[in-house]
Amino acid sequence: MTFPRMGQIDIPVQTLFTELGHQVVPPPPVTKRTFDLGVKHAPEFACLPFKMTLANYIEAIEKGAEAVVTFGGAGPCRFGYFAQVQKGILHDLGYDFELLLLDPPGAETRELFRSLRFLFGKNLKQPGRIWRALRLAWAKAVFLDRANRLYRRLLPRVAQKKAAEMEYQKFLRVMAAERDLHRLELVYTALAHNLDNLARLETGRVLRVKIVGEIYMILESGVNFHTENILGQMGVEVTRSVSMTHWVEANLLKALFPGHRRRTELLSIPHLTSFVGGHGRETIAETVDAGTNRVDGVVQILPFTCMPELVAQSILPDLSRRFNLPVLSLVLDEHSGAAGVTTRLEAFVDLLREKREKDEAKAGV
């Protein structure tokens, strides 16, 4: 069994499937070969998330995966068609596998129930095992998001940035291997302790940048060229609302967490009155939140040809003027490169520092 790669989602998903008794073949980390496979076999004007997840399946099936578990969607975003189109492409290439499509509530339910029976079927007589697997996977997702927030906050403030990165990578490895629910808190506490013991820089108030945009492009560092780490190394604290747990709460458990949708609508509707699919509305809402809360700048990360994010991008200049908030849009595809992204981020950070100096001079600080 395999699944698409997106940030650290592989850790809780692999835990869930393994605890349910399935053999898991996780997709390997993104490499140049992943880019090459996606570009070779996907339609030319498909977005980068489509190409990269298609390549994930190819690489995993080559390693022995027999079933692909993926999510579906509804609305204007083409994400809702990913699974069906990718299945056709893979079958045309001669790959034999089972597609398990988990559509969110409100979409077609027949395929959802078929996939859930496949995942949970042999454990239906052991509901305790299913409950333990779900609890462990969800707890890992929660601690992973907490650790990521902690790492993003401390990285620009510590002198030993390489040591901080090594501690964070060690935490990810230990968290992936841990099977005891009650030890997860200890794993997180160890990371917090080790990061807190690193020498701090005398930086004063650091720049804060909010990252918004399409969820896959934000969370998968292999395709955004490690944007968060680059900014952290530059002494910038990165904030974002998009995360694994937020997506699950806002989409799969939205009836239990209605506040996410209400907040997004409250902040975005004055500027974007209709639903445009994907994370278009969230991009506008979080940019408004950044302007209201005096974040220094916003970086939008989106894949080339992404309609929801292009709609949002067209509104961002007005929000930038309204809130006196610098905004940088990084439109990425297979032709993008690490050097180009780094150069644009460096220039953006220089602009933010210059703007802060001018604002403080005006205020007499």
PLY file of the C-alpha trace (Angstrom):
ply
format ascii 1.0
element vertex 365
property float x
property float y
property float z
element edge 364
property int vertex1
property int vertex2
end_header
0.00 0.00 0.00
1.25 3.50 -0.81
0.02 7.10 -0.79
1.05 10.52 -2.15
3.88 12.34 -0.39
3.16 15.77 1.10
5.42 17.16 3.77
5.43 14.98 6.88
2.11 13.29 6.17
3.98 10.05 5.50
4.68 9.60 9.23
1.07 9.45 10.56
-0.28 7.76 7.43
2.33 5.02 7.49
1.68 4.58 11.22
-2.06 4.22 10.64
-1.73 1.67 7.84
0.93 -0.34 9.66
-1.11 -0.48 12.88
-4.07 -1.74 10.83
-1.95 -4.62 9.59
-1.10 -3.41 6.08
2.35 -3.53 4.53
3.31 0.02 3.55
5.57 1.17 0.72
6.02 4.92 1.35
6.93 7.03 -1.67
10.59 8.03 -1.60
11.58 11.67 -0.99
11.32 14.02 -3.95
14.36 13.91 -6.23
15.19 14.96 -9.77
13.88 11.59 -10.93
10.52 12.38 -9.32
10.35 15.61 -11.31
11.41 13.83 -14.51
8.80 11.07 -14.15
5.99 13.52 -13.44
6.88 15.76 -16.37
7.28 12.80 -18.74
3.96 11.10 -18.06
1.58 13.92 -17.01
-0.24 16.31 -19.37
1.92 19.35 -20.13
-0.37 21.91 -18.50
-1.20 19.83 -15.43
-0.16 21.52 -12.21
2.95 20.50 -10.31
1.07 18.67 -7.50
-0.54 16.44 -10.17
2.82 15.65 -11.76
4.62 15.01 -8.50
1.96 12.76 -6.95
1.75 10.79 -10.20
5.51 10.27 -9.97
5.13 9.25 -6.30
2.82 6.41 -7.36
5.17 5.26 -10.12
8.16 5.15 -7.77
6.18 3.33 -5.06
4.64 0.79 -7.47
8.12 0.07 -8.80
9.09 -0.78 -5.21
6.20 -3.23 -4.85
3.11 -1.22 -3.91
-0.14 -2.90 -5.01
-2.66 -0.31 -3.80
-2.70 3.49 -3.86
-4.62 5.36 -1.16
-5.39 8.96 -2.02
-7.89 11.71 -1.30
-10.48 13.21 -3.60
-12.18 16.57 -3.60
-15.08 18.62 -4.86
-15.39 22.07 -6.37
-13.64 24.06 -9.10
-10.12 22.85 -8.25
-8.87 20.08 -10.54
-7.75 18.12 -7.48
-11.11 16.35 -7.59
-10.07 14.74 -10.89
-6.50 13.84 -9.95
-7.14 10.24 -8.94
-9.24 9.28 -11.96
-6.87 10.83 -14.51
-3.77 9.46 -12.77
-5.34 6.00 -12.66
-5.90 6.10 -16.42
-2.33 7.24 -17.08
-0.83 4.55 -14.87
-2.96 1.80 -16.40
-1.93 2.97 -19.89
1.69 2.67 -18.75
1.05 -0.94 -17.77
0.98 -0.57 -13.98
-1.45 -2.89 -12.20
-2.73 -1.59 -8.85
-5.85 -0.96 -6.77
-6.98 2.66 -6.32
-8.53 3.49 -2.95
-10.11 6.92 -3.16
-11.12 8.70 0.05
-13.49 11.46 -1.00
-14.39 13.98 1.73
-17.90 13.95 3.23
-20.41 15.49 0.85
-18.93 13.91 -2.26
-19.64 10.47 -3.78
-19.94 7.98 -0.90
-19.90 4.62 -2.69
-16.18 4.77 -3.52
-15.43 6.11 -0.04
-17.14 3.18 1.68
-15.44 0.66 -0.64
-12.05 2.11 0.24
-12.80 2.20 3.97
-13.88 -1.45 3.89
-10.57 -2.30 2.22
-8.61 -0.37 4.85
-10.52 -1.45 7.94
-12.24 -4.64 6.78
-10.17 -7.27 8.56
-10.23 -5.16 11.74
-13.97 -4.49 11.90
-14.30 -7.24 14.51
-11.53 -5.53 16.50
-12.78 -1.94 16.90
-10.25 -1.42 19.68
-7.39 -1.94 17.23
-8.90 0.57 14.79
-9.35 3.11 17.59
-5.76 2.67 18.82
-4.39 3.04 15.28
-6.40 6.22 14.68
-5.39 7.70 18.05
-1.70 7.01 17.48
-1.71 8.41 13.94
-3.63 11.53 14.96
-1.43 12.13 18.01
1.65 11.94 15.79
0.12 14.46 13.38
-0.60 16.83 16.27
2.92 16.59 17.71
4.48 16.93 14.24
2.59 20.19 13.68
3.54 21.45 17.16
7.18 20.60 16.57
7.17 22.30 13.20
5.76 25.50 14.70
8.41 25.39 17.44
11.20 24.82 14.90
9.99 27.68 12.67
9.89 30.02 15.68
13.33 29.13 17.07
15.37 28.66 13.88
15.85 32.39 13.16
16.72 33.03 16.81
19.45 30.43 17.38
23.11 30.80 16.46
23.66 27.10 15.67
21.16 26.71 12.84
22.70 23.50 11.52
22.46 21.97 14.99
18.81 23.02 15.20
18.08 21.39 11.86
19.82 18.18 12.95
17.77 18.08 16.17
14.57 18.53 14.18
15.47 15.76 11.71
16.30 13.46 14.64
12.88 14.22 16.14
11.19 13.24 12.85
13.04 9.91 12.74
12.19 9.06 16.35
8.56 10.11 15.91
8.22 7.94 12.81
9.49 4.86 14.66
7.63 5.36 17.97
4.62 3.06 18.51
3.80 3.93 22.11
1.16 6.66 22.30
2.25 7.67 25.78
5.86 8.31 24.72
5.04 10.87 22.03
4.94 13.69 24.57
8.44 12.70 25.74
9.74 12.76 22.16
8.36 16.26 21.65
9.64 17.45 25.04
13.14 16.22 24.18
13.12 18.26 20.98
11.90 21.38 22.81
14.59 20.92 25.47
17.40 20.42 22.95
16.37 23.41 20.85
15.99 25.59 23.93
19.55 24.76 24.98
21.06 26.11 21.76
22.75 29.50 22.00
20.49 32.40 21.04
21.28 35.35 18.81
20.86 38.92 20.02
18.52 39.79 17.18
15.85 41.91 18.81
12.50 41.58 17.05
12.91 39.24 14.08
11.04 39.62 10.81
7.85 37.55 10.56
6.62 36.27 7.22
3.39 34.38 6.65
3.28 31.67 3.98
-0.03 31.21 2.16
-1.08 29.37 -0.97
-1.79 25.87 -2.23
-1.43 23.24 0.50
0.78 20.76 -1.37
3.19 23.47 -2.47
3.41 24.82 1.09
3.93 21.52 2.90
6.13 19.59 0.44
9.58 21.09 0.90
10.93 19.00 -1.97
8.95 21.05 -4.49
9.12 24.49 -2.82
12.92 24.23 -2.48
12.77 24.32 1.33
11.34 27.84 1.44
10.70 27.73 5.20
14.26 26.66 5.96
15.73 29.30 3.63
13.77 32.04 5.38
14.72 30.69 8.80
18.39 30.67 7.86
17.97 34.33 6.86
16.71 35.15 10.35
13.01 35.24 9.43
10.28 33.57 11.48
7.80 31.75 9.25
4.16 31.46 10.26
1.36 29.64 8.48
-2.06 28.24 9.25
-1.94 25.44 6.67
-0.99 22.12 8.27
-1.89 18.44 8.29
-4.19 18.71 11.27
-5.85 21.90 10.02
-6.66 20.22 6.69
-8.19 17.18 8.40
-10.27 19.35 10.73
-11.40 21.71 7.94
-12.22 19.02 5.38
-12.71 15.54 6.84
-14.03 16.65 10.25
-15.61 19.95 9.24
-18.86 19.17 11.04
-16.89 19.00 14.31
-14.76 22.08 13.56
-17.10 24.63 11.90
-14.95 27.49 13.20
-12.34 26.99 10.47
-14.82 27.67 7.66
-16.51 30.54 9.49
-13.16 32.26 10.09
-12.12 31.87 6.46
-15.43 33.27 5.20
-15.42 36.16 7.67
-11.96 37.31 6.57
-12.24 36.60 2.84
-15.78 37.46 1.74
-15.25 41.26 1.70
-12.54 40.64 -0.93
-13.54 37.33 -2.56
-17.27 36.71 -2.45
-17.44 33.25 -4.02
-15.83 29.86 -3.49
-13.11 29.32 -6.12
-11.86 25.90 -5.01
-8.58 24.73 -3.56
-7.15 27.12 -0.98
-8.05 30.30 -2.86
-10.27 31.66 -0.12
-7.83 30.63 2.59
-5.05 32.52 0.81
-7.11 35.72 0.92
-8.26 35.14 4.51
-4.74 34.50 5.81
-3.35 37.52 3.96
-6.02 39.70 5.59
-5.08 38.13 8.94
-1.40 38.90 8.28
-2.19 42.54 7.49
-4.42 42.92 10.52
-1.84 41.42 12.87
1.11 43.38 11.49
3.09 40.51 10.02
6.03 41.93 8.05
5.26 40.21 4.75
3.42 37.42 2.94
4.81 34.78 0.58
2.26 33.04 -1.62
3.42 29.68 -3.01
1.39 28.31 -5.90
1.83 25.91 -8.80
1.75 27.21 -12.37
-1.77 26.90 -13.90
-3.50 26.65 -10.47
-6.80 28.44 -11.06
-7.86 29.01 -7.40
-4.48 30.51 -6.48
-4.37 32.63 -9.64
-7.73 34.12 -8.66
-6.33 34.85 -5.20
-3.12 36.25 -6.69
-5.12 38.81 -8.67
-6.60 40.14 -5.38
-3.36 40.25 -3.39
-2.07 43.57 -4.85
-5.17 45.34 -3.50
-4.67 43.75 -0.06
-0.99 44.68 -0.18
-1.89 48.36 -0.69
-4.74 48.28 1.81
-2.61 46.87 4.65
0.78 48.28 3.56
1.87 44.64 3.42
4.59 43.43 1.01
3.53 40.27 -0.84
5.68 37.93 -2.91
4.06 35.31 -5.18
6.25 32.31 -6.02
4.75 30.55 -9.04
6.55 27.21 -9.35
6.70 24.47 -11.96
9.21 21.89 -13.15
11.35 24.64 -14.68
11.85 26.43 -11.35
15.17 26.12 -9.55
16.53 26.46 -6.04
18.88 29.30 -6.97
16.08 31.39 -8.47
13.79 30.85 -5.49
16.58 31.70 -3.03
17.45 34.89 -4.93
13.85 36.07 -4.90
13.49 35.34 -1.19
16.73 37.19 -0.41
15.53 40.24 -2.32
12.15 40.09 -0.57
13.74 39.87 2.88
16.00 42.84 2.06
12.90 44.81 1.08
11.19 43.88 4.36
14.18 44.97 6.43
14.39 48.29 4.58
10.66 48.85 5.06
10.92 48.15 8.79
13.81 50.60 9.17
11.81 53.31 7.40
8.70 52.60 9.47
10.68 52.71 12.72
12.35 55.95 11.65
8.96 57.54 10.98
7.70 56.35 14.34
10.82 57.68 16.07
11.81 54.27 17.42
0 1
1 2
2 3
3 4
4 5
5 6
6 7
7 8
8 9
9 10
10 11
11 12
12 13
13 14
14 15
15 16
16 17
17 18
18 19
19 20
20 21
21 22
22 23
23 24
24 25
25 26
26 27
27 28
28 29
29 30
30 31
31 32
32 33
33 34
34 35
35 36
36 37
37 38
38 39
39 40
40 41
41 42
42 43
43 44
44 45
45 46
46 47
47 48
48 49
49 50
50 51
51 52
52 53
53 54
54 55
55 56
56 57
57 58
58 59
59 60
60 61
61 62
62 63
63 64
64 65
65 66
66 67
67 68
68 69
69 70
70 71
71 72
72 73
73 74
74 75
75 76
76 77
77 78
78 79
79 80
80 81
81 82
82 83
83 84
84 85
85 86
86 87
87 88
88 89
89 90
90 91
91 92
92 93
93 94
94 95
95 96
96 97
97 98
98 99
99 100
100 101
101 102
102 103
103 104
104 105
105 106
106 107
107 108
108 109
109 110
110 111
111 112
112 113
113 114
114 115
115 116
116 117
117 118
118 119
119 120
120 121
121 122
122 123
123 124
124 125
125 126
126 127
127 128
128 129
129 130
130 131
131 132
132 133
133 134
134 135
135 136
136 137
137 138
138 139
139 140
140 141
141 142
142 143
143 144
144 145
145 146
146 147
147 148
148 149
149 150
150 151
151 152
152 153
153 154
154 155
155 156
156 157
157 158
158 159
159 160
160 161
161 162
162 163
163 164
164 165
165 166
166 167
167 168
168 169
169 170
170 171
171 172
172 173
173 174
174 175
175 176
176 177
177 178
178 179
179 180
180 181
181 182
182 183
183 184
184 185
185 186
186 187
187 188
188 189
189 190
190 191
191 192
192 193
193 194
194 195
195 196
196 197
197 198
198 199
199 200
200 201
201 202
202 203
203 204
204 205
205 206
206 207
207 208
208 209
209 210
210 211
211 212
212 213
213 214
214 215
215 216
216 217
217 218
218 219
219 220
220 221
221 222
222 223
223 224
224 225
225 226
226 227
227 228
228 229
229 230
230 231
231 232
232 233
233 234
234 235
235 236
236 237
237 238
238 239
239 240
240 241
241 242
242 243
243 244
244 245
245 246
246 247
247 248
248 249
249 250
250 251
251 252
252 253
253 254
254 255
255 256
256 257
257 258
258 259
259 260
260 261
261 262
262 263
263 264
264 265
265 266
266 267
267 268
268 269
269 270
270 271
271 272
272 273
273 274
274 275
275 276
276 277
277 278
278 279
279 280
280 281
281 282
282 283
283 284
284 285
285 286
286 287
287 288
288 289
289 290
290 291
291 292
292 293
293 294
294 295
295 296
296 297
297 298
298 299
299 300
300 301
301 302
302 303
303 304
304 305
305 306
306 307
307 308
308 309
309 310
310 311
311 312
312 313
313 314
314 315
315 316
316 317
317 318
318 319
319 320
320 321
321 322
322 323
323 324
324 325
325 326
326 327
327 328
328 329
329 330
330 331
331 332
332 333
333 334
334 335
335 336
336 337
337 338
338 339
339 340
340 341
341 342
342 343
343 344
344 345
345 346
346 347
347 348
348 349
349 350
350 351
351 352
352 353
353 354
354 355
355 356
356 357
357 358
358 359
359 360
360 361
361 362
362 363
363 364
